[in-house]
Every structure is written in structure tokens, then in C-alpha cells.
Amino acid sequence: MDEDLVEIGALAQRASATNFMVVHAVLAVLLQRLRGRFDAALEVGAGTGYFGLNLVRAGVVGHYTATDISPGMVAALETSA
């Protein structure tokens, strides 16, 4: 993990960018390559469901179902969906 952070930092420095910008660009490319590849996804222990919602918005997943055993998390999912 530490070596990865060093590589990200070096790439960011070469590109006159921040580490966040490098990671964001990598994720954007990955999501574009995955676009439309999955019809459905199920996330167990979803927390707020934020990650899955972004996969749907990016077009990676067509239908997304999230569940969590915690009543507080279920309430959070219901408000964000």
C-alpha cells in the first residue's frame, strides 16, 4: 500500500496534479471501461449505498439492490435511493 501511494505521488508530481486528481482520473477510466458490463448488482452491508448509487449513475450497473442488517443503515438507504 505504501508503495502505491509513493507511485501515485510521483505520477501526480510529474503531471503537476494532486494525488486526488490522479486517483479520480484512474477511477474515471475504470468506470468508463466497465460501463454497461453489469446488468445488476447486490451489495450486502451497504452502509449508506453511496458507492452503489454512483455505479448506477455512471452506467456501470443497470439495477442496484443494497441491503444492510442495521435499521439505521436501512433508513439511510431508503432516503438516498
N, C-alpha and C positions, 0 to 999 in steps of 0.2 A: 504494500500500500504506500509506504513512504517513497519508494522508487517511482511509483506512478505520479505522486504529487510533484516530485522533482521534475519529471518529464513534462508534466502539464505546465509547470512554472517556466521551464526552459522554452517550450513552444510559445507560451504567452509572451515571453520576453522577446523572442525572435520576431514575433508578429506585432509587436508594440500593442499588446492587448492585455486584458486581465485574465486571471485563471478562470473566473466565471464565464467570460466571453468564449474561452476555448471549450470549456465543458458544454456550454449552451450550443455551440456550433456542432460539436460531436453528437449531441442528442438530437439536434435538428436533422442532421444527415441520417442518423439511425432511424428516426421516426419516418422520414421520407422513404427510406428503403423498405420499411415494414408496412407502409400504407396499403390498406386493403388486403393484407395477408391473413387476417384472422376474422372469422365470422362472429365469434362470441368469446367472451372471457368471463371467468368466475374468480372472484377474489374472496378468500376466506380470511377473516381477521383484517378487514379492510380499513380500520380506523375511520378516517373521515371520507374515504373514497376519492380523494383529490387526484391521486395518481391515475386511477382508472378513468375518471372523468376526462382527464387530459388526453388519455389514449383514444377515447371516443371522439373528442373534439379534433384530434389530429388525424382522424380517419384510419387509425391502425386497427381498431376493433369496431365491428359493426354494432354489436349488442353487448352490454356490460352488466353483469349482476354482481353485487357486492353484499357480503353478509359479515356480521360480527356478533359474537355472543354477548357482548356488553350492551345493556339497554341504553346507556349514554351514547355509545357509538352508533347504534341503530337510529337513534333520534337525529344524530348529526348527519348520517347518510340520507335520511328522509328529507332534511332541509336542503341538502346540497344537490340532490338529484333532480 
